[in-house]
Amino acid sequence: MSAVCTGVCLLFFAIPPEHFWVSEKLADAELAAKDIFVRGSSKLSPDPRLVFLGIDQTTYADVIAPEEAATNPVLAKLTNSFPWSRDVWADVIDHLAAAGAKVVVLDLIFASPGSGDDKLQATLERHADRVVIGADFTGSSRGDGKSRSLVYPTDSVLKVKDENAPWSDDRIGFVNFFTGQEVARYDLDDVVRRAVFRVTGERGLPPGASIESLASRALKKLGESGAVPDDTNARLFRFAAEPGEGFRPIPLYTIFLPAHWTNNFSGGKFFEGKIVLIGPAAHLLHDEHRTPFKTLMLGPEIHLNAMSAALRGEFLGESSRKLNFALIACVGALAFLLALMVRSPIRRLFIAVACVAAYLGTCWIAVNYLDFVLLAVTPVIALSTGTLAGFTYDFVLLRLEKNRTRRTLERYVSKDVVREVLDNPETYLNALGGVRKPVTILFSDVRGFTTMSEGADPAQLVMQLNEYFKEMVGIVFTQHGSLDKFIGDAVMALWGSITSEGIERDAQNAVAAALAMRRALARLNINWKQRGMKELAFGIGVNHGDVIVGNLGSEEKMEVSVIGDPVNLASRLEGSTKELNLDLLLGESVAPLVESRFALRSVDSVQFKGKTKPVRVFTVVADKKAGEQPPPWLARYEQGIEFYRARNFAEGARTFSECLRAQPDDYLSQLYLRRCQELIAHPPGPDWDTVFVMKSK
């Protein structure tokens, strides 16, 4: 299961995100994680040689006082609406160059002629070694870049050195930030994360032609050519600061205010030897871009961050596709090993969480100290899903094993009992130490089975006995009982030993099971007779009482069973069915629990062998719940029993004779008639107690 999940993760990562929704979401998650690491690793230490002179107002009419504007023509022009006359930029360049600025960068596109072009052109020629102005790749963004075209400054602003190759003029640098799949296969958004310092033979350029970025041109004129990557790769870089924090724009107009120039810029020494980038700093100019940070960043700020990254070598390496696949495969293998070697679910979960935390910590360390970005989300997903798959596999196996155990147990105890044993193990186990509980016990035994087995075909006898057990045990389970054990051909079943529906309901279920067993044996005998097999007869004894339920046996074999006098009496009742010519006997403790549902018939007061106290014994003649009616002679029979116990033997004899006229073959009426006649002929002494003493068990 872990291997499957890992394979799925590898497949999703391998499919280009533009072709598959899951791969797209996975790529988005990886980008989000990458942004978190890059954002958290920013050192907030921009290079001090970089200055941002911002166009923070479309007009300074409300900022520059009239008397200030009257003293300086540049300030007067700045009170007009943007775009200003281009001789403003000529004056700015001259002013900064005079102060010792090493490079003046105009993050502006002069694509069409305008006022003041002649003066700006002359200034750009005069300061050719220290100025850079912008060019712009326009058009739709496709992965191959062929739908782009490059817009250069107008000829009225800049006379390029080679009209056939304007891109080669070192005063021109492209201002674009390439995003999405233009720069990386799995980048689907428009977030600026990477800097491209040179473009060659693409995006509208002739084959073999190349143009450098605004940042690249500025750094080379600063004398830092070695800091500029000499390739066309899109390099992931570490931002020096959050938007508006590291490179705060200096309002453009302040360099022309004498007080500011003297006090804030030390008479111009502040700009000495620096790169001064001039660009939009007002939201109205719409030069804002998405970066790994949550807020938008100004375009000039991104240029300055790219320059700072180049000057400080803050480029971030990225794991290759081979390494990414290896990482996914390794964490998948780890998930598999965890599932194989750590069987405790809690421990396995703890180790998996610790591994995820350790891996993410490794990713953090790699970014902060090794300048390297590892694949973060997909390996974590592979480990998490692999671990989850292991849990699922274990759960499925556990369910299968539990179901197999359940099916096995249901061959011996009822489904209700199995449910209690498996679903509430603590409750069940607590009972294994031995508890006293009111339980109804049923014993059934096949009559004459030992004699019958001596001359019977073994295979046929086993088959017949299994058919018998199948029916009898099924009835016990249907009536919510549990099979305690087989004792040869005898069945011992319990109600209330493990689960109970109440003592009355337990007892009634046990008696209902006995009646159902009687009906089932009748059906089986018909079938066996048709198949040429011997018919079977049985006796059933049902008793109720407090017994001890516990785990009985030895270390080699244990079983949950019950012990106590009520158990022995249930067995004696079953044995007495032969003496009394009945197939079902109930003990006197059962009778009051079931008489509301069943019509009972008094059988006798019996003192069983080994017992000192007699027990009144009953049998069942009708199930009231099933709509059965007791025989009409039953009331007269019970009256005869009362005559017999009151020593009115003559009246008892007449009563039992009436019962025999209604039911000639009734064994109990015959039995009591004989007893009455014998006692009339030989009256008993004063110590006679109506008790029938059993001579055998």
N, C-alpha and C positions, 0 to 999 in steps of 0.2 A: 504494500500500500504506500509506503514512504517513497519507494522507487517510482511508482506511478505518479505521485504528486510532484516529485522532482522533475520527472520527464515532462509533465504538463507545463511546469514553470519554464523549463528550458525551451519548450516549443513556443510558448507565448512570448518569451524574450527574443526568440529567433525570428519570429514573423514580423516583418516591417509594420510599425504601428498604424500606418495609414491604410493597411489592408485588413485589420482585424480589431474589433472594438476592445477586446480584452487586452491586446498588446498596447493599444492606445492608452487605456487606463493605467496599465503597468508603467508605460513610459512617463505618463503624467505624474505618477507617484514617485518615480525615481527622480524626476526633475524637482519635485517639491522637496524631497529629502536632500538633494544636492543643494538647493537654495538655502535650506536650514543650516547645513554645514558651512556653506560659504558665508552666509549672513552671520553666523555665530563666530566665525574665525576672523572677522574684520579686526584689524589691529588699531584702528582709529589713530593712525599716525601718518598723515599724508606728507609727501615730500615738501619741505619748506620752499623749494625753488619754483613751486607752481602757484600761480596767482590767478584768481577768477575775477575779472572786471565785468560786472554784469549790467546788462541793459534791463533794469528793473522797472522802468516806466516807459510807456509809449510817448509820453511828453513830460518834461520837467517844469512845466509852466507853473504848477502849484508848489514847486519845491525851491526853484531858483528865484530869489528876490529880483525885482526890476533893476535895482541899483547894481546888483551883481551881474546881471545880464548885460547892463550898459558898459561894464568895464572889460568884458571879454566876449568877442564875437562867437566863440565856440559855445559858450553858455547860452547866448542869445539864440543860436540855432537849435540847441537842445530843448528850448521851450516850444518849438514847433512839434507837430505830430510826426510820429514815426511812419515811414522811413525818412531819416534826415538827409540833408544834402551830404554827398559823399566826401566833400572836403572836410567834414567833421572827422571822418576816419583817417584822413591824411594828417589832420592836426593831432589826433590821438597817437598815431604811430610816431610822428615827429617828437611829440612830448615825451613819450615813453622811451624812445631811442635816446633822446637827450639825457634822460635820467639814468641810462645805462642798462635798460632792459635788454637781455640777451636775445630773446625771441618775442615777437608780437604776433599772436595768432588771432585771426578774424574768423570766428565760427559763423560766417555769413556767406550767402551765395549772391554774387552780383551778376545775375544771369542776363540782365538787359540794361541798356544805357540809362543813365540818370544824371541829375544835376551834380556837378563837382567831379565828374569822372576824370577830367584832365589833371586836376591837382592830385587825385588819388593815384592815378597812373604814374605820375612823376615821383610820388612818394614811394610807391612800390618798387620803382626802378632804383631809386636812390638807396633804399634800405633792402635791397634784394637778398642780402645775406642774413637778414634777421626777421623777415616777414613770411607768414604763411596764410593763405586765404582758402576758402572752401570750394570744392566741386561736389556735385551731387549725382549719385546713381539714381535714376528714376525709372519707373515702369513696374510691371508686375514681378512678383518674387517667385521664381521657379527654382527648383533644385539645381539646374544647370546654369542659371544666371544669364542665359542667352537673351532673355526678354528685356534685360536692362539696357539703358543708354545713359551716357555720362554727360551731365550738363556742366560746362566750364564757365568761368567768369567771362563776361563780355570783353571784346577786344578794346572797347573804350576805357576799361578799367585796367586790364593787364595785357600787355603785348608779350605773348609767349616767346620763348627763345627759339623754338622750332615749330612753325605753323603746322607742319605735317605730323608732329608728335607733341601735342600740347600737354599730354599726360606726363611727359618727361621733365617739365619745368618744376624745379624743386620748391617753387613758391606756391604750388597747388597741392592740396591734399584732400582726399575725399572725406566727407563728414558722416557717412552712413554707418549705422550699427546693424550688421547683418544678424538675423535671428532665424529661429525655426530650422527647417531641414536644409536651408542654405549653408548652415555652418556645422550641423551635427545631425546624424541620421535619426536619432531618437528625440530631437528637440522639435516639439510640435507647436509650441507657443511662440509669442512675440516678446519673450523676456530676453533682455540683454545680459548675457553671462560671459560672452567671449569677445575678444578683440581681434580684429583682422587688421594687420599692419600693412599688408601689400596685396594687391589683386593683380593677377597676371592672366592675360589672354582670355578673359571672360567678362560677363556683364557688360557687353557692348564694346569692349576693347578689341582691337585687332589681334590676331594670333601673335604671341610673343611679346606683346606690349604689356607694360605694368605701370601701375600708379600706386603711390603710397598714401597712407592715411594721414589725416591732419596731425595725429599724435606722432606718427613716425617722422614726418617732416620736421616737426618742432623739436623732437629729441635729437635728431641729427644736427640741426643748427645750434642746439645747445652744446654740442660737442660730445654727445652720449650715443654715438652710432653703435657702439658695442652693446648697448642695452636693448636695441631694437631687434626683434627676431627677424632673421634673414630668410623668411619663408612666407608662404601664403596661408598657413594654418590658422584656424580660428582657435585662439588660445583662451582657455578658461583662466580668468584672473581673479585675484583676491581684491575686493574693493577696500580702499583705504578707510572709508567712513560711510556712515549712513547718509541718506539724502539730506542736504542742508546742514550737515555737521562738520565735515572735513574741509570742504571748499566753499566757504560762505562767500557769496558774491559781494564785491565792493561796488557800490553805485558808481556808474561811469562818470557822472558829473563832478564827483568829489575831487578828481585829480586836477580839475581846473579852478578849484576854490583855493585861493592863496593860503588861508588859514589851515585847511585840511592838508594841503600839500606840505606845508611846513611842519605842522604838529603831528599829523597821522602818518605821513610818508617820509618824514625826515628830509624834506627838500628833494625827494626823488630817490634817495638811497635805498628805500624799501624795495624798489623794483630792480635794483642793480643786479645783473647776472641771472635774472629769473626769466622764466617763460610766463608771459602775461597773455592769458586767453580771454578774448572778448567775445561774449555771446549772450543770447537771450537768458534772462533770469526772471522774466515776468510770465505769469500763467497765460496772459492774453496772447503771447507769441507762440504758444502751443508747441514748444520744443521740449516735451517731457516724454519719458519712456519708462516702461516696466523693467525692473531689475529684480535681483533676488530679495530685495527689501520690500516691505509691505506698502510703502508709499512711492509715488512716482519720483523719478530723478531727472533733473535737467540735463539736456544734451551736453552742454559744456562740462558739467560735473562728471559725466561718464568719460569724456575725453581726458579730463584731468586724472581720473582714477586709473584709466588705461596707461597714461604716462607714468603715474606714480608706481604702478605695478611693474612697468618695464624698468624704471630706475632702480627699484628695490628687488627686482627678480621675484616678484610675488605672483608668478604663474603657477597654476595648479595642474599637475599631471592627472590623467584619468585612466582608469583600468581599461585594458584592451578587451575586445570581444572574447578572445581566448581566455583571458583571465576571468572575465565575467562568467563564462560558461563553467570554468573550473570551480569558481566560488559556489555557484549554484549546485554543481554536482557534489562538492565536498559537504556542504551543509545538508544536502539530501542524504548522503551517506551517513552523516552524523545522526540524523533523525532515525535512519534505519538501525544503526548500532544501539541507539537509546532504546528503541522498541525491542531489540533482540536481547540486550544485556540487562536492562533495568526493568524489572517486572513490576515494581511498586509504582502505581500511577502517580501518587503524590510526589514521590522522589523524582520520577521521570519529568513531571511537569516543572518541578523546581529546577532541575538541571537544564531543561529546555529554555526556561525563562532566563536563567543565568547565562546560557550560551548566547541568547539574543542580546542581552544587555552587554555581554563582553564583546560581541561583534560590533554593535553600535558604538561602544566605547573605542574599539579599534578604528572604526571609521572616523571618529572624532579626533583621535590622536593622529591618524594619518593626514587629516586635513590641516591640523594646527601645527604639527611638528615635522611632518614629512612632505608637506605641500602636495599631497596626493589624495584624490577623491576615489574611494572605492564604491562599487555597486552596493547599495544599501538595502533597498526595499525587497527586491526579488529574492536574495538569499534569505532574508528574514521570513518572507512568505513561504519559501521552500522549506525552511526549518519548521515553521509553525504548522503549515499544512501537513508536512511529513509526520510531525509529532501527533497532530490531530488524527491523521490517517491511522497511525499506530494505535491511538486510543480507540478509534472506531473499529479497527480490526480486532483488538482485544475484546471490545464490547460485543462485537458480533460473535466471536468465539465463546465468550462467556454466556451470551444468550443461547447459543446453540447447545452448549454444555448444560446450561440450566434447563433448557427444554428437554434435552435428552434425559437428564436426571429426573425432571418432572414426569416424563412419560414412564420412566422406570418405576418411580415411586407410586405412580397412579395404578400400577399393577398390584400394589400391595395395600395402599390406603386410598381413601376417597380424595377427590379433587380438592375439596375444602381443606382437608388436612394437609395435603401437599402445598396448597397455597399458604397455609399458616407456617409450615416448616420452612419453605423457601423464601417467602416474602417477609416473614417476621422471625428471623433466626434467633434474635436475642431473646424474645419471649419464649421460644421453643427451648433454647438451650438452658434458660433459667429453670425450666421444669425438669431437666435431666438430673438434678441433684436429689430429687425425690420430694414429691408433694402429695398431700392427701386431698383427693377430689371425689365428688359424687359421680359415679360412672355406672352406666348400664352395660351389662355384659351379656353376650349371646354366644352360646355353644350349640353347634350342630354336629351330628355324627351319623354316618351311614350305618344302618343296621346290618349286622351279619356280614360286613365287608371282609373280615378276616377269613371266614369260612368260604366265602365266594371266591376269594383270590387264590385259594389253594388249588383249585382245578381250572382256573380261567386262563385264557391266552394272555400273556403279559402285555403284549403290545395293544391288544384290544381293550384290556382293562385300564391301562394307563390313558388311552385315548378317551375312554368313557369317563374316567375320573376327572380328566382335564376339562371335558365338556361340562361336567357337573360343577367343578370349581369355577369355571368361567362365568356360569350363570349365577352361582351363589355370591361370588365376590362382587360381580357387577351390581347385584341387588344391594349389597351392603353399601357400596359407594353411592349408588343412587339415593339411598336413604341417609346420606351424610355420615356414615359410619366409617371406621377405620379397621383394616384387617390387622389383627394383632399377630396371628400366626396360623399356620397349618399344623395340625398334630395328627400326622398320618392322614386319614380320610376325614378328620374332624376340622371344623372351622371355628376359630375364636375371633369374634368381632367386638368392637368397643364403641360406645357413644359417650362423649364428654371427657375422654382422657386427654386429648390435646386441644380440641376446640369443642365448645359447647353452645347449644342453642337454648340452654335452660334445661333443668332436670326433667320437667314434664315433656318437653319437646323431644329431648334425647330418648326418653323411655318410649314415647309413642313412635318415634322413628325406628327404634329397635324392634318393636312388636310388628310395625308395618313391614319391616324387612322380613321377619319370620313368616308372615302370611304370604308375602310375595315369593319367598323361597318355596313355600308349600305349593303355590300355583305353578311355579317354574318347574318343580320336580315332576308334577303331573304331566306337563307338556313334554318334558324330556323322556319320561317313561313311555309315552305314546310313540315318540320318535324312535326310541331304542327298540321297542317291541316290533315296530315295522321293519327295523333293520336286523331283526333276529338276535337282539342282545337282551340280557337279563335286565329286569326292572329293579330299581333301587328304592329303598325306604329309609327315612331318617327320623331322628328325634331332635327336638330343639328345646333348650332351656334358656330362659331369660330371667336375669336377676338384676337388682339395683342396690347400690350401697356405696359407702365411703371406702375407697381403696387407696393404696399408695402407688402413684405413677412415678416411674423412674427409669434410669438407664441401667439395665440389668445385664449381667454376664461377666466375662473375664476380659483381660487385656487383649486377647486374641479375637474375641467376638463379643460385641455388645448389641443389645436391642432394647428399644423402649417398650416396656410392658407394664402390667399391673399385678399387684399381689394383694392378698387380703381375703378374709372369710367370704365376702360376697362373690368373689371369683370362684372359690371352691363350691359354693352353694349353686352357682349357675351350672357348673359341671355336674353336680349331683342331680339337679333338676333334669338335665338332658338325659342322664342315665336312668332316671325314674320313668321316663316315657315308656320304656319297654314293659315295666311292671304294671303301669296303668293303662296300657294299650292306647296311648295317645301319641301324637307327633309334636305337641307343643305344650309346654308347661311354663307358667309364670310364678315367680316367687311373690310372697305377700307384700314385699316392699315395692314391687312394680305395679300391683293392682290399683292402688289409689292414684297413681300417676297417669294411668291410661284409661280408667273407666269412663272418663268423659267422652272418649272417642270410640272405644271398643266395648262390645257386649261381652262380659266375662261370665264364666261358669265355674262355680266352686268345684274343686276336685277332691281335696282331702286335707287333713292335718297330718303332716308327715314328719317323723323324727328320723333324720338321715343318720346313717352309720357314722359313729364318731362325734355326733352332736348330742347335746343334752336338752335343747329346746326344740319343740315341734315348730313347723312352719306350715302355714296355710298355703295351699297350692291352687292355682287357677289355670284355666285354659280359655282360649278366645273362640267365640262362636259367631261373631259378626263384626264387621267394620262399619260403624255408623256413618263415618265420613264418606265412605264409598256408596252409601245408600242401602246397605244391607240391613235386614231386619232379623232380630234374634228369633229362634224357633218359638212357636206359641206355647210349647210345653215347658220352656225354660223356667218360667216363674213357678210352676207347680213343682219342678225338680228342686229349685232352691228352697221351697217350702218343706219338701221331704228331707233335705239336709238339716233344716232347723229341727224337725221332729226327731231325726236321728240323734243329733247332738243333745237334745233335751231328754233322751232316753225314752221317748214315746215311740217305741219300735213298731207297735201295731199300726199306728197311724202313718208312720214312715213307710211301712211295707205297702199299705194301700196306695200311698202317693206314688211310690216308685213303680207300682204295678200300672197305674194310670199312665205314667210316662212311657212305659214299655208298650202299652197299647198304641200310643201315638208314634213311638219310635222303637220298634221291636228289637233292633240290633244295637241299641245303645248300651255300650259296655258299662259305663258308670252306673246307669240305672240298674242293670243286672247285678253289678257288684254290691250296691247298697241294699238291694232287695235281699240278696243272700245273707248279708251281714245282719239285717233286721230279723230275718227268719232264724238265724243261728242264735241271736241274742234273745229272741222270744223263747226259744227252746232251752237256752242256757243263760238265764239272766246274769248280767255282770255284777261284780261286787261294787261297793261304794267308791272304790278307787279308780273305776273305769273313766278314762279321759278322752275317748274318741280318737286317740292318736294312733296312726298306723306306723309301726316301726319297720324301717327298711333294714333288711338283713345283709344287703350288699351295697357297694358304692354304685 
